[in-house]
Amino acid sequence: MIYQFDFTESFLRPLAEYAGFFVLLLGVIWFIYAFYEAKRRGSFKERKVEDWDFKITKFLKALTFLGFVVGIFAIMSGVGGLILNQPPSVAYANVTQDAASKFTSIFLIIMGLLTFLKPVNDLPFASVLGLLVAAVVVVIVSLSIPQQVVEVIAVFIDPRLVLIILFIIVFAIIALTVKFYIGGLMKLSKVISWPPLALIVAVFCLIQGFLLLVVGVSITGLF
């Protein structure tokens, strides 16, 4: 391999162990989303202002970058919890059961996806997604190629240069493809940006995260 790394134990399991924290973090992010979206629209329920104030735009775009990244980690945390049967917190393992909270894992995947989609309105989504997918592909390839193949490639070209070329190709393909299919994502992003919905999501996340981390239970019990 170009680089040796145990993805499951060194990356996926730690994310699954912090599932309760990610639920709480999603609550904080969506609470701020609700507040700034309401201020940007000029109303909590209706949109009265079309253009963003510059200071709000700058802050909210920084927040959406953070939400984009947190959304990805939340999805991976949920997937890790289901695959590895990992409890979402130490408190949950001690109080409820030393096993995954399926509801929490599924909820993280769904909310992670929605948080991932939220920046569609605020960021150059096609470029950002292209960068992320290209980075993931390069990491997977670098971890999967046998050492013998690396040595053969090294005879003709630096393996790191191959990864760079692969990154550029994947980025270009994803970015151009997404531009043709981004309309539906834009509509979904507008729906989940509605302040009342964002506030409901935030409150639920904060309650669930607190229960998992402090009390050691889930709103749904053992599920």
C-alpha positions in Angstrom: 0.0 0.0 0.0 1.1 3.6 -0.5 0.0 4.3 3.0 -1.1 1.8 5.7 -4.1 2.7 7.8 -6.8 0.7 9.6 -9.8 2.7 8.5 -12.4 0.8 10.6 -10.6 0.8 13.9 -8.7 4.0 13.7 -11.3 6.2 12.1 -14.8 4.7 11.8 -15.1 3.3 15.4 -14.0 6.5 17.1 -16.6 8.4 15.1 -19.2 5.9 16.2 -18.1 6.2 19.8 -18.8 10.0 19.6 -22.3 9.6 18.1 -23.9 11.3 21.0 -21.6 14.3 20.7 -22.3 14.6 17.0 -26.1 14.6 17.7 -25.5 17.5 20.2 -23.3 19.3 17.7 -25.9 19.0 15.0 -28.4 20.6 17.4 -26.1 23.6 17.9 -25.5 24.0 14.2 -29.2 23.8 13.3 -30.1 26.2 16.1 -27.8 28.8 14.6 -29.1 28.0 11.2 -32.7 28.8 12.4 -31.6 32.1 14.0 -29.6 33.4 11.0 -32.1 32.2 8.4 -34.9 34.0 10.3 -32.8 37.1 10.4 -31.8 36.8 6.7 -35.4 36.3 5.7 -36.7 39.2 7.9 -39.2 36.9 9.5 -39.4 33.6 11.4 -42.1 32.1 9.1 -41.9 34.1 5.8 -39.2 35.4 3.6 -39.2 39.2 3.3 -35.6 40.0 2.5 -34.1 38.5 -0.6 -30.5 39.7 -0.3 -28.2 38.8 2.5 -26.5 41.4 4.7 -22.8 41.1 4.1 -21.8 40.4 7.8 -24.5 37.7 8.1 -23.5 36.2 4.8 -19.8 35.9 5.8 -20.6 34.3 9.1 -23.3 31.9 7.8 -21.1 30.8 4.9 -18.4 29.9 7.4 -21.0 28.0 9.4 -22.2 26.1 6.3 -18.7 25.0 5.6 -18.6 23.6 9.1 -22.0 22.1 8.7 -20.9 20.5 5.5 -18.0 18.8 7.2 -20.0 17.8 10.3 -22.7 16.4 8.1 -20.1 14.0 6.5 -18.8 12.9 9.9 -22.3 12.5 11.3 -23.1 10.1 8.4 -20.0 8.1 9.0 -20.7 8.0 12.7 -24.1 6.6 12.1 -22.9 4.1 9.6 -20.1 3.1 12.0 -22.6 2.6 14.8 -24.7 0.2 12.7 -21.8 -1.7 11.2 -19.8 -2.1 14.4 -22.7 -2.2 16.9 -21.0 0.6 18.8 -22.8 2.4 21.7 -23.3 6.1 21.0 -21.7 7.1 24.3 -20.0 5.8 27.4 -23.1 6.7 29.5 -25.4 4.8 27.1 -23.2 1.7 27.3 -23.2 1.8 31.1 -26.9 2.7 31.7 -28.8 1.2 28.7 -26.9 -1.4 26.7 -23.4 -2.0 25.4 -24.6 -2.0 21.9 -25.6 0.5 19.2 -28.7 2.7 19.4 -30.2 2.0 16.0 -32.4 5.0 16.2 -29.4 7.3 16.9 -27.4 5.8 14.1 -30.2 6.1 11.5 -31.0 9.6 12.8 -27.4 10.6 12.4 -27.3 9.3 8.8 -30.5 11.3 7.9 -29.5 14.5 9.7 -25.9 14.2 8.5 -27.3 14.0 4.9 -29.6 17.0 5.5 -26.7 19.0 7.1 -24.5 18.0 4.2 -27.2 19.3 1.7 -27.8 22.5 3.6 -24.9 24.4 2.0 -26.3 23.9 -1.5 -27.8 27.4 -1.3 -24.8 29.0 0.3 -21.7 27.5 -1.3 -20.3 26.5 -4.7 -21.7 23.0 -4.1 -20.5 21.3 -7.2 -16.9 22.3 -6.5 -17.0 21.4 -2.8 -18.5 18.0 -3.5 -16.0 17.4 -6.3 -13.2 18.2 -3.9 -14.5 15.9 -1.2 -15.3 12.9 -3.5 -11.9 13.3 -5.2 -10.2 13.3 -1.8 -12.1 10.2 -0.6 -11.3 8.3 -3.8 -7.6 9.2 -3.5 -7.5 8.0 0.1 -9.2 4.7 -0.7 -6.9 4.1 -3.7 -3.8 4.9 -1.7 -4.9 2.4 1.1 -6.0 -0.3 -1.3 -3.1 -0.6 -3.8 -0.8 -3.5 -2.9 2.8 -2.7 -2.3 4.0 -4.7 -5.3 1.8 -2.6 -7.6 3.2 0.6 -6.1 6.7 -0.6 -6.7 5.9 -1.3 -10.4 4.3 2.1 -10.8 7.3 3.8 -9.2 9.5 2.4 -12.0 7.7 4.7 -14.5 6.3 7.6 -12.4 6.1 8.8 -8.8 3.0 7.1 -7.2 2.1 10.4 -5.5 1.9 12.1 -8.9 -0.5 9.4 -10.0 -2.7 10.2 -6.9 -2.6 13.9 -7.8 -3.7 13.2 -11.4 -6.4 10.9 -10.1 -7.6 13.6 -7.8 -7.9 16.2 -10.6 -9.7 13.8 -12.9 -12.3 12.7 -10.3 -12.8 16.4 -9.2 -13.5 17.5 -12.7 -15.9 14.7 -13.5 -17.9 15.1 -10.2 -18.0 18.9 -10.4 -19.3 18.9 -14.0 -21.8 16.1 -13.4 -23.3 17.8 -10.3 -23.9 21.0 -12.1 -26.4 19.3 -14.4 -28.4 17.7 -11.5 -28.3 20.3 -8.7 -31.8 21.7 -9.3 -33.5 19.1 -7.1 -30.9 19.6 -4.3 -31.5 23.3 -4.4 -35.3 22.8 -3.7 -34.6 20.4 -0.9 -32.1 22.8 0.6 -34.7 25.6 0.6 -37.2 23.4 2.4 -34.8 22.4 5.2 -33.6 26.0 5.6 -37.1 27.1 6.8 -36.5 28.5 10.3 -39.4 26.7 12.1 -38.3 23.4 10.7 -34.6 24.1 11.5 -35.6 25.0 15.1 -37.6 21.9 15.6 -34.7 19.8 14.4 -32.2 21.7 16.6 -34.3 21.2 19.8 -34.7 17.5 19.1 -31.0 17.1 18.5 -30.1 18.9 21.7 -32.5 16.8 23.8 -31.3 13.5 22.2 -27.7 14.5 22.5 -28.0 15.4 26.2 -29.8 12.2 27.0 -27.2 10.1 25.3 -24.2 11.9 26.8 -25.4 12.7 30.3 -28.3 10.5 31.2 -27.2 7.5 29.1 -30.6 6.8 27.4 -32.2 7.4 24.0 -35.6 9.0 23.5 -36.7 5.8 21.8 -35.4 3.5 24.6 -33.5 0.4 23.5 -34.1 1.0 19.8 
